[in-house]
Amino acid sequence: MDLKVSVIIPTYRRSEFLQRAIESVLKQSYKNIEIVIVDDNGEGTDDQIKTEQSLKNVFGDDERIKYIKNKKNSGAAVSRNNGIEYSSGDYICFLDDDDVYLPDKIEGQLKFMTENDLELSFSDIKMYDDNDRQVDARINSRYVKNTDKESLLKAHLMHHLTPTDVYMFSRSGYNKTSGFKPGAVIGEEYILMLESIEKGLKIGYYNKITAIQYIHNKARISQSVDKMKGDEEMMRIKEQYFDRLTKREIRYIKFRRNAVLVFYFKRNHNYPKAFVSLIKAFFISPVDFIVEMFDMLSKIKR
């Protein structure tokens, strides 16, 4: 198989993790790859200089690694878009700078896509803490039974077919989308998947764990105001599709929103709001509360 795969890695103030992410790509069983590092620290800043020097010291002039710099801090969406524009692969993957791929991620997912003539595929992922202990996993087989447009739409609205680490696009498929949305207050990868489903891309579910996402002691989203704005915007988007969902599915979405807020508020030590969200989750859907809430609460120990 002579297809080239581009892996886009935006980085911002995580030079201590970036080397691990890059090495996980270089160790892939599939070798026809390029890695596009997009430095979002801002040209000339101390973090940018540190990142560039670290890459030179560790990886030298490895031709598989391309390094570009944003002139100023522009965010993950702009960085990924810049990386895609600079890349040359037939297929495109993404990796956050503090996460890692498992060794056969690219080979297995690429084979799955070519054999099934797909424009986009998504896989499963494990979540580790800072001590390299598994704390969770996103196994989509629990929710994805079919990959027709309506089934994927419902699965995405209810369970979120994310994060970007699990995606692989053909370049032609990606070019049918409008790319990552800069300035979005909700996850730009969520919007990209939603657009891909709505535009009818040929999408498949690769039922394998392909990456590890690290959940740090400090929440990835540190600003509660941004989190709440994002949560409200997410609900507004989902409400536009409620006429295509059953009452049971709508109730689950509302339950899940509050269940996630319990987790978020607990991590940020806002216990009163965590308690309020817990009560709301129970009264919205006692069945879902019993089935899922206690499993989620068992993972919240920090």
N, C-alpha and C positions, 0 to 999 in steps of 0.2 A: 504494500500500500504506500503510494508516493505522495499522499496528501499532507500538506503542511498544516500544523495546528498552532495558532497564536494564543498565548496565555497573557491576558492583560492584568497587571498587578499595580493598582494605584497605591501610593504610600504617603503617609503623613504622620510624622513624629513617632514612628515605630521602627526605627533602624535596628533596635535590639531584636525584633522578630523577623524582619525582612529576610535576613539570610536564611532562616529556617524555611520560609515560604519558597524562596527561589530554589533551594536545594531539593525540596520535595518535587519540583517540576523537572529539574535536571536529572533526577533519579527515576524518571518515568520509564516504563518498559518500552514505550513508543518514543522513537528518537527524532523524528522529523518535526521538530518544534522550534518556535522562537518565543522568547519571553520579553514582553514590552513593559518595562518599569516606568511608571509615570509619577515623577516626584512632584507632589502637590505642596511641598513645604514653602514654595516661593523662591524664585531664583535669588541667590546671594544671601539667604538667611543662614543662620548657624546650623539649623536642622538640615537644610539642603546640602550644605558643604559637608556635613558629617555623613549624610547618606551617600553622596557621590564618592567620597573618599573610602568609605567602608566597602562599597561595591568594587572599586578598583583594587583594594587590598586583598579582598577575598576571591574575586572572580576574574581579575585581570582583564584581558581582552577577549574573553569568551564570546565568539561570534554569535552564539545563540541568544545572548542577552543584549537587548536594545534599551537604551536609557534616554528618556526625554524629561524636560523640566517645564512645569507650568511657570509662567512669569510671576504669578501670584497665586496664593491659596484660593482654589476655585471649587473644591468639593469633589466628591467621588464621581458624580454623574459626568461632569466636565472631563475629569481625568480619564474615565473609561472611554468616553467618546474620543478624546484625543489619542488614546492608546490604540483604539480600533482604526482610526484614520491612518495612523503611522504603521500599522501592522500589515503583513502581506500573506497571512495564512488563508487556506481554503476554508478552515473551520476556526471558530473563535470560542475560547473559554475565559473565565474570569476567576481570580483568586484574590481574596483580601490579604493584606500584607502580614497579618498575624495568624493566618490559617495555613493548612497544608493539604496537599493532595495525597491520597493513597497511591502506591506505586503503579497500579494498572488503570488508574482513572481514565487517562486519555485513550489508551489502546482499546479498552473495553467499550467506552462510550462511543468512540469513533466507529468501531466495527458495528455496533448496534445501529448507529445512524445511517451508515452507508448500506447496510443490509436491508434496512426498512425504508430507505429513501426519505429520510426525515430532514426537516429544516431546523428543528429545535428539539432537544431532549433535556430532561431533568432527571436527577438521581436522588439518592438518599444521602444523609450526612449524620455524623456523630458529633456531639458536643462534649468538649473537655473543659475542665477548670485549669487554673494556673499551675496545679500540681500534676497535670497530665492524668487526671482521673476522669473517666467518663461520667458525665452527670445527666446526659439526655441523648436522645437520638430522634431524628425526624425520618420516619419510615412511611413513605407515602402509600404503600400498598394497603394501609389501613383505610385510605380514603379514595384512592384512584382505582376504580374497577374497569373503567372504559376510558378511551382517549378520544372520543368524538368531541366536537366543540362544546356541546351543552354539558356533558359530563365533566370536562376539564374546567369549564367556567364555574360550575357549582363547587367543585373541589377547591378551586382557587379562592372563591369568595368565602368559603367556610373554613379552609385550613391553611391557605397561603402556600403556593408551590414555589418556595424560595429556600435558601438565599442564592446569590449569584454564583457561589462556588459550585453549585450543582448543575449549572447550565452548560450546554454546548450548542452553538448555533452554526449552521452553514453560513458562509458569508452572504450568499444570495438570499437566504432566509432572513438574516439580520437586516439586510438592506431594504426589506419590505416594511420594516418598522421605522419609527421616527427616532429610535435610539433612546438612551437614558435621558430623563427629563431633569435638566438643571433646576435647582431651587425648589424642588418638590419637598413638601413638609412630611410626606410619608415615604416609605422605602421606594426608591426609584426602580428597584428590581421588581417590586410588586406591580407597578404600573406597566413596566415593559412586558411582563408575562401576560398581564391582562390584555394589553394591546395585541400581543402575538396570538392569543386565543381568539380575540374578536376578529382579527384579520384573516383567520383561517389558515394559519401556518400548519404544516404537517408536523405535529408534535407527538413525541413518544415518551413513555416513562421507562427509564432504564433502572430496573429494580435491583440496584446494587448500592452499597455504601461506597462513595468515591472520595470523600474528603472529611477532614476534621475541622470543625469550627471551635475556636477558643472563646469561652465565656469568662471574661476577666472579673476579678473581685469588684472592680469599678464597672458599673453598668456601661454598655456601649453607648447608650444615649444618655448623656449626663445632664441635659437641660430639661427639667420637668415641663417648662412652658412649651418647648418644641415638641416634646412627647405628647402633651395633651392636644396641641394643635394638630399634630399628625393623626392622633386617634380620632379626633372629630372629623377631619377630612376623609379618613379611611371609611368611616361610617357613612358619610355623605355619598361617597362613590358606590359603596355597596347598596345603599338604599335605592339607587337608580336601577338595580337589577331585582328588586324584591318582587316585581310582578312576574318574574320567571322562576321564583322559588316557592316551595310549599310553606305553609305556616310553621311546620316543624323545623324546616331549614332556617327560616328567618329567626325563629326563637333560639336556635343554636348559635347563630352569628351574634346575637345580642348577649347570650350567655358567655360566649367565648371572649367577647370584648371585655366584659367585667372580670372574667377569670384571669386574663392577661394583665389587667390593671392591678389585680391583687399581687401578682408576681412583681410587677414594676414598682408599686408603692412599697412593698416589703423590702425590696433591694435598696430603695432610697430612704428607708427608715421612717416612712410616713405611715405609721401604723393605724391612725384613725381612718385615713382614706382607704387603706387596705381592707379594713374591717367593713367599711361601707360597701366597697365593691364586692366583697365576699357575700354580704347579705343580698345585694342585688342579683348576683349570679344565682344564688339559691332560689329566689322567688321567680326569676325569669324561667328557669328550667330545673326543677328539683331532680329530674331523671339524669340530665347531663351533669349536674352537680355531683351526684352520687357516683356516676361512672367515671368522670374525668377529674373533678376538682381535687379529690383526695390524692390522686396520683400526682397532680401538679404540686400540691402542698408538701408532699413528701420530699420533693426535690428542693424546696426552699429552706435551706439550713443556714444561709448566710445573711 
